Amino acid sequence: MKKTGYAVALVAALGATACTDMTPRQQGTLSGGAIGAAAGAGIASIAGGSAWTGAAVGAAVGGTAGYIKGNRQQ
């Protein structure tokens, strides 16, 4: 359990520093895709469907919306 906590902390730290050199369009696409995947998986699980399918659809929709939002910021 202790190793898992360290791994999660390391991934979170690397993920936070990885976004510093990204353009607003890239940041919007990445964050939109991540939020969409989480929301899609959650909604699909609650509705009784496949969480993987929900995550894939949510990531695609969220990534597209994030790309559009980031494109407008540039």
The first five atom37 places (N, CA, C, CB, O) and aatype in JSON, in Angstrom:
{
  "aatype": [12, 11, 11, 16, 7, 18, 0, 19, 0, 10, 19, 0, 0, 10, 7, 0, 16, 0, 4, 16, 3, 12, 16, 14, 1, 5, 5, 7, 16, 10, 15, 7, 7, 0, 9, 7, 0, 0, 0, 7, 0, 7, 9, 0, 15, 9, 0, 7, 7, 15, 0, 17, 16, 7, 0, 0, 19, 7, 0, 0, 19, 7, 7, 16, 0, 7, 18, 9, 11, 7, 2, 1, 5, 5],
  "atom_mask": [
    [1, 1, 1, 1, 1],
    [1, 1, 1, 1, 1],
    [1, 1, 1, 1, 1],
    [1, 1, 1, 1, 1],
    [1, 1, 1, 0, 1],
    [1, 1, 1, 1, 1],
    [1, 1, 1, 1, 1],
    [1, 1, 1, 1, 1],
    [1, 1, 1, 1, 1],
    [1, 1, 1, 1, 1],
    [1, 1, 1, 1, 1],
    [1, 1, 1, 1, 1],
    [1, 1, 1, 1, 1],
    [1, 1, 1, 1, 1],
    [1, 1, 1, 0, 1],
    [1, 1, 1, 1, 1],
    [1, 1, 1, 1, 1],
    [1, 1, 1, 1, 1],
    [1, 1, 1, 1, 1],
    [1, 1, 1, 1, 1],
    [1, 1, 1, 1, 1],
    [1, 1, 1, 1, 1],
    [1, 1, 1, 1, 1],
    [1, 1, 1, 1, 1],
    [1, 1, 1, 1, 1],
    [1, 1, 1, 1, 1],
    [1, 1, 1, 1, 1],
    [1, 1, 1, 0, 1],
    [1, 1, 1, 1, 1],
    [1, 1, 1, 1, 1],
    [1, 1, 1, 1, 1],
    [1, 1, 1, 0, 1],
    [1, 1, 1, 0, 1],
    [1, 1, 1, 1, 1],
    [1, 1, 1, 1, 1],
    [1, 1, 1, 0, 1],
    [1, 1, 1, 1, 1],
    [1, 1, 1, 1, 1],
    [1, 1, 1, 1, 1],
    [1, 1, 1, 0, 1],
    [1, 1, 1, 1, 1],
    [1, 1, 1, 0, 1],
    [1, 1, 1, 1, 1],
    [1, 1, 1, 1, 1],
    [1, 1, 1, 1, 1],
    [1, 1, 1, 1, 1],
    [1, 1, 1, 1, 1],
    [1, 1, 1, 0, 1],
    [1, 1, 1, 0, 1],
    [1, 1, 1, 1, 1],
    [1, 1, 1, 1, 1],
    [1, 1, 1, 1, 1],
    [1, 1, 1, 1, 1],
    [1, 1, 1, 0, 1],
    [1, 1, 1, 1, 1],
    [1, 1, 1, 1, 1],
    [1, 1, 1, 1, 1],
    [1, 1, 1, 0, 1],
    [1, 1, 1, 1, 1],
    [1, 1, 1, 1, 1],
    [1, 1, 1, 1, 1],
    [1, 1, 1, 0, 1],
    [1, 1, 1, 0, 1],
    [1, 1, 1, 1, 1],
    [1, 1, 1, 1, 1],
    [1, 1, 1, 0, 1],
    [1, 1, 1, 1, 1],
    [1, 1, 1, 1, 1],
    [1, 1, 1, 1, 1],
    [1, 1, 1, 0, 1],
    [1, 1, 1, 1, 1],
    [1, 1, 1, 1, 1],
    [1, 1, 1, 1, 1],
    [1, 1, 1, 1, 1]
  ],
  "atom_positions": [
    [[0.82, -1.19, 0.0], [0.0, 0.0, 0.0], [0.87, 1.26, 0.0], [-0.94, 0.0, 1.21], [0.52, 2.26, -0.61]],
    [[2.0, 1.18, 0.69], [2.88, 2.34, 0.77], [3.49, 2.67, -0.59], [3.98, 2.09, 1.8], [3.63, 3.84, -0.95]],
    [[3.85, 1.63, -1.35], [4.43, 1.85, -2.67], [3.41, 2.45, -3.63], [4.97, 0.54, -3.24], [3.76, 3.26, -4.48]],
    [[2.16, 2.05, -3.49], [1.11, 2.6, -4.35], [0.93, 4.09, -4.1], [-0.22, 1.86, -4.11], [0.75, 4.85, -5.04]],
    [[0.98, 4.5, -2.85], [0.87, 5.92, -2.51], [1.99, 6.74, -3.12], [0.0, 0.0, 0.0], [1.77, 7.84, -3.62]],
    [[3.21, 6.2, -3.07], [4.33, 6.9, -3.68], [4.19, 6.99, -5.19], [5.63, 6.2, -3.32], [4.51, 8.01, -5.79]],
    [[3.71, 5.93, -5.79], [3.53, 5.92, -7.24], [2.48, 6.94, -7.66], [3.13, 4.53, -7.73], [2.67, 7.66, -8.65]],
    [[1.39, 7.01, -6.93], [0.34, 7.98, -7.25], [0.86, 9.4, -7.09], [-0.91, 7.76, -6.35], [0.59, 10.26, -7.93]],
    [[1.6, 9.66, -6.03], [2.17, 10.99, -5.82], [3.15, 11.37, -6.92], [2.86, 11.06, -4.46], [3.17, 12.52, -7.36]],
    [[3.95, 10.42, -7.36], [4.91, 10.68, -8.43], [4.21, 10.99, -9.74], [5.84, 9.49, -8.61], [4.58, 11.93, -10.44]],
    [[3.21, 10.22, -10.07], [2.46, 10.46, -11.31], [1.75, 11.81, -11.26], [1.44, 9.33, -11.55], [1.73, 12.53, -12.26]],
    [[1.18, 12.16, -10.12], [0.52, 13.45, -9.99], [1.5, 14.6, -10.14], [-0.19, 13.55, -8.65], [1.19, 15.61, -10.78]],
    [[2.68, 14.46, -9.55], [3.69, 15.51, -9.66], [4.18, 15.65, -11.1], [4.86, 15.22, -8.73], [4.34, 16.77, -11.59]],
    [[4.42, 14.54, -11.76], [4.85, 14.6, -13.16], [3.76, 15.16, -14.05], [5.26, 13.21, -13.64], [4.04, 15.91, -14.98]],
    [[2.53, 14.8, -13.77], [1.42, 15.31, -14.56], [1.26, 16.81, -14.41], [0.0, 0.0, 0.0], [0.91, 17.49, -15.38]],
    [[1.5, 17.32, -13.22], [1.36, 18.76, -12.99], [2.47, 19.54, -13.69], [1.37, 19.06, -11.49], [2.22, 20.64, -14.19]],
    [[3.67, 19.01, -13.74], [4.76, 19.72, -14.38], [4.76, 19.54, -15.9], [6.09, 19.25, -13.82], [5.38, 20.33, -16.61]],
    [[4.09, 18.54, -16.39], [4.08, 18.29, -17.83], [3.29, 19.33, -18.59], [3.53, 16.92, -18.11], [3.52, 19.52, -19.79]],
    [[2.38, 20.01, -17.95], [1.51, 20.97, -18.64], [2.11, 22.36, -18.76], [0.2, 21.06, -17.92], [1.5, 23.23, -19.38]],
    [[3.28, 22.6, -18.19], [3.82, 23.96, -18.18], [4.28, 24.41, -19.56], [4.97, 24.05, -17.22], [4.24, 25.61, -19.84]],
    [[4.71, 23.51, -20.41], [5.2, 23.9, -21.73], [4.16, 23.72, -22.83], [6.43, 23.11, -22.08], [4.49, 23.76, -24.01]],
    [[2.92, 23.52, -22.45], [1.88, 23.26, -23.44], [1.17, 24.56, -23.82], [0.86, 22.24, -22.9], [1.07, 25.49, -23.01]],
    [[0.68, 24.61, -25.04], [-0.12, 25.75, -25.48], [-1.51, 25.64, -24.86], [-0.21, 25.81, -27.05], [-1.9, 24.56, -24.4]],
    [[-2.27, 26.74, -24.83], [-3.64, 26.66, -24.3], [-4.5, 25.62, -25.04], [-4.3, 28.01, -24.38], [-5.35, 24.98, -24.42]],
    [[-4.28, 25.46, -26.33], [-5.04, 24.47, -27.09], [-4.72, 23.05, -26.62], [-4.73, 24.6, -28.59], [-5.63, 22.23, -26.45]],
    [[-3.44, 22.77, -26.4], [-3.04, 21.45, -25.92], [-3.53, 21.19, -24.5], [-1.52, 21.3, -25.99], [-3.98, 20.09, -24.19]],
    [[-3.45, 22.21, -23.64], [-3.93, 22.05, -22.27], [-5.43, 21.82, -22.25], [-3.57, 23.29, -21.44], [-5.92, 20.98, -21.49]],
    [[-6.17, 22.55, -23.08], [-7.61, 22.38, -23.13], [-8.0, 21.0, -23.63], [0.0, 0.0, 0.0], [-8.92, 20.38, -23.1]],
    [[-7.29, 20.51, -24.65], [-7.59, 19.19, -25.18], [-7.3, 18.11, -24.15], [-6.77, 18.94, -26.44], [-8.11, 17.19, -23.97]],
    [[-6.17, 18.2, -23.48], [-5.8, 17.2, -22.48], [-6.74, 17.2, -21.29], [-4.37, 17.44, -22.01], [-7.23, 16.16, -20.87]],
    [[-6.99, 18.38, -20.74], [-7.87, 18.44, -19.57], [-9.3, 18.1, -19.93], [-7.81, 19.83, -18.93], [-9.99, 17.44, -19.15]],
    [[-9.77, 18.52, -21.08], [-11.12, 18.18, -21.52], [-11.28, 16.68, -21.73], [0.0, 0.0, 0.0], [-12.31, 16.1, -21.36]],
    [[-10.28, 16.06, -22.3], [-10.32, 14.62, -22.49], [-10.32, 13.86, -21.18], [0.0, 0.0, 0.0], [-11.03, 12.86, -21.03]],
    [[-9.52, 14.31, -20.23], [-9.45, 13.64, -18.92], [-10.76, 13.8, -18.15], [-8.29, 14.19, -18.09], [-11.27, 12.83, -17.58]],
    [[-11.29, 15.01, -18.15], [-12.55, 15.24, -17.45], [-13.68, 14.48, -18.13], [-12.87, 16.75, -17.39], [-14.54, 13.9, -17.46]],
    [[-13.69, 14.48, -19.45], [-14.72, 13.75, -20.19], [-14.65, 12.26, -19.96], [0.0, 0.0, 0.0], [-15.69, 11.6, -19.84]],
    [[-13.45, 11.71, -19.9], [-13.3, 10.27, -19.65], [-13.82, 9.9, -18.27], [-11.83, 9.85, -19.79], [-14.52, 8.89, -18.12]],
    [[-13.48, 10.7, -17.28], [-13.97, 10.42, -15.93], [-15.49, 10.54, -15.85], [-13.31, 11.37, -14.92], [-16.15, 9.68, -15.25]],
    [[-16.03, 11.58, -16.44], [-17.48, 11.77, -16.41], [-18.19, 10.67, -17.2], [-17.85, 13.14, -16.98], [-19.21, 10.15, -16.75]],
    [[-17.66, 10.33, -18.35], [-18.28, 9.28, -19.16], [-18.27, 7.93, -18.47], [0.0, 0.0, 0.0], [-19.26, 7.2, -18.53]],
    [[-17.16, 7.6, -17.82], [-17.09, 6.33, -17.1], [-18.06, 6.31, -15.93], [-15.66, 6.07, -16.6], [-18.71, 5.3, -15.67]],
    [[-18.15, 7.42, -15.22], [-19.07, 7.5, -14.09], [-20.52, 7.39, -14.51], [0.0, 0.0, 0.0], [-21.3, 6.66, -13.9]],
    [[-20.88, 8.12, -15.54], [-22.26, 8.09, -16.02], [-22.62, 6.71, -16.55], [-22.48, 9.15, -17.11], [-23.71, 6.2, -16.28]],
    [[-21.71, 6.1, -17.3], [-21.99, 4.77, -17.85], [-22.13, 3.74, -16.74], [-20.87, 4.34, -18.82], [-22.97, 2.84, -16.82]],
    [[-21.31, 3.85, -15.71], [-21.4, 2.91, -14.58], [-22.72, 3.06, -13.85], [-20.24, 3.12, -13.61], [-23.35, 2.06, -13.49]],
    [[-23.15, 4.28, -13.62], [-24.41, 4.53, -12.94], [-25.58, 4.03, -13.78], [-24.58, 6.02, -12.63], [-26.55, 3.48, -13.25]],
    [[-25.49, 4.22, -15.1], [-26.57, 3.83, -15.99], [-26.59, 2.32, -16.27], [-26.46, 4.58, -17.29], [-27.54, 1.82, -16.87]],
    [[-25.55, 1.6, -15.84], [-25.51, 0.16, -16.03], [-24.81, -0.27, -17.31], [0.0, 0.0, 0.0], [-24.9, -1.44, -17.7]],
    [[-24.12, 0.65, -17.97], [-23.4, 0.31, -19.19], [-21.94, 0.01, -18.93], [0.0, 0.0, 0.0], [-21.52, -0.15, -17.78]],
    [[-21.18, -0.07, -19.99], [-19.75, -0.35, -19.9], [-19.0, 0.92, -19.54], [-19.23, -0.95, -21.22], [-19.11, 1.92, -20.25]],
    [[-18.23, 0.89, -18.47], [-17.46, 2.05, -18.05], [-16.38, 2.39, -19.08], [-16.82, 1.8, -16.68], [-16.08, 3.56, -19.29]],
    [[-15.81, 1.37, -19.72], [-14.77, 1.61, -20.73], [-15.34, 2.35, -21.94], [-14.14, 0.29, -21.17], [-14.7, 3.26, -22.47]],
    [[-16.52, 1.95, -22.38], [-17.15, 2.62, -23.51], [-17.51, 4.05, -23.14], [-18.41, 1.87, -23.97], [-17.29, 4.98, -23.92]],
    [[-18.05, 4.23, -21.95], [-18.37, 5.58, -21.48], [-17.14, 6.46, -21.39], [0.0, 0.0, 0.0], [-17.2, 7.64, -21.74]],
    [[-16.03, 5.89, -20.93], [-14.79, 6.66, -20.83], [-14.28, 7.05, -22.22], [-13.71, 5.85, -20.08], [-13.81, 8.17, -22.42]],
    [[-14.37, 6.13, -23.17], [-13.9, 6.43, -24.53], [-14.73, 7.53, -25.18], [-13.94, 5.16, -25.39], [-14.2, 8.46, -25.78]],
    [[-16.04, 7.41, -25.05], [-16.93, 8.41, -25.64], [-16.74, 9.76, -24.92], [-18.42, 7.95, -25.57], [-16.67, 10.8, -25.56]],
    [[-16.67, 9.72, -23.6], [-16.47, 10.94, -22.83], [-15.15, 11.62, -23.15], [0.0, 0.0, 0.0], [-15.09, 12.84, -23.22]],
    [[-14.1, 10.83, -23.34], [-12.79, 11.4, -23.68], [-12.83, 12.07, -25.04], [-11.71, 10.31, -23.65], [-12.24, 13.14, -25.23]],
    [[-13.5, 11.45, -26.0], [-13.59, 12.03, -27.33], [-14.38, 13.35, -27.3], [-14.25, 11.04, -28.3], [-13.95, 14.34, -27.89]],
    [[-15.51, 13.34, -26.64], [-16.34, 14.55, -26.57], [-15.63, 15.64, -25.75], [-17.73, 14.23, -25.95], [-15.6, 16.8, -26.16]],
    [[-15.07, 15.26, -24.6], [-14.37, 16.24, -23.76], [-13.12, 16.79, -24.43], [0.0, 0.0, 0.0], [-12.84, 17.98, -24.32]],
    [[-12.38, 15.94, -25.12], [-11.19, 16.4, -25.83], [-11.53, 17.38, -26.94], [0.0, 0.0, 0.0], [-10.82, 18.36, -27.15]],
    [[-12.61, 17.1, -27.65], [-13.05, 18.02, -28.72], [-13.47, 19.35, -28.14], [-14.2, 17.4, -29.51], [-13.1, 20.4, -28.65]],
    [[-14.26, 19.31, -27.06], [-14.7, 20.56, -26.43], [-13.51, 21.33, -25.86], [-15.72, 20.26, -25.31], [-13.45, 22.56, -25.97]],
    [[-12.56, 20.63, -25.26], [-11.37, 21.29, -24.73], [-10.51, 21.88, -25.83], [0.0, 0.0, 0.0], [-9.91, 22.94, -25.64]],
    [[-10.43, 21.21, -26.97], [-9.68, 21.74, -28.11], [-10.3, 23.06, -28.6], [-9.63, 20.71, -29.25], [-9.59, 24.03, -28.86]],
    [[-11.6, 23.07, -28.71], [-12.3, 24.26, -29.17], [-12.09, 25.42, -28.19], [-13.8, 23.98, -29.35], [-11.81, 26.54, -28.6]],
    [[-12.24, 25.12, -26.9], [-12.05, 26.16, -25.88], [-10.61, 26.68, -25.88], [-12.42, 25.59, -24.47], [-10.38, 27.89, -25.83]],
    [[-9.65, 25.77, -25.94], [-8.25, 26.18, -25.97], [-7.89, 26.95, -27.23], [0.0, 0.0, 0.0], [-7.06, 27.86, -27.19]],
    [[-8.51, 26.6, -28.34], [-8.27, 27.29, -29.6], [-8.76, 28.72, -29.53], [-8.95, 26.55, -30.75], [-8.15, 29.63, -30.09]],
    [[-9.87, 28.93, -28.84], [-10.41, 30.29, -28.7], [-9.55, 31.15, -27.77], [-11.84, 30.24, -28.17], [-9.53, 32.37, -27.9]],
    [[-8.84, 30.51, -26.82], [-7.99, 31.25, -25.91], [-6.7, 31.71, -26.58], [-7.66, 30.4, -24.69], [-6.1, 32.7, -26.16]],
    [[-6.28, 31.02, -27.61], [-5.05, 31.4, -28.29], [-5.32, 32.52, -29.19], [-4.44, 30.27, -29.05], [-4.41, 33.0, -29.87]]
  ]
}
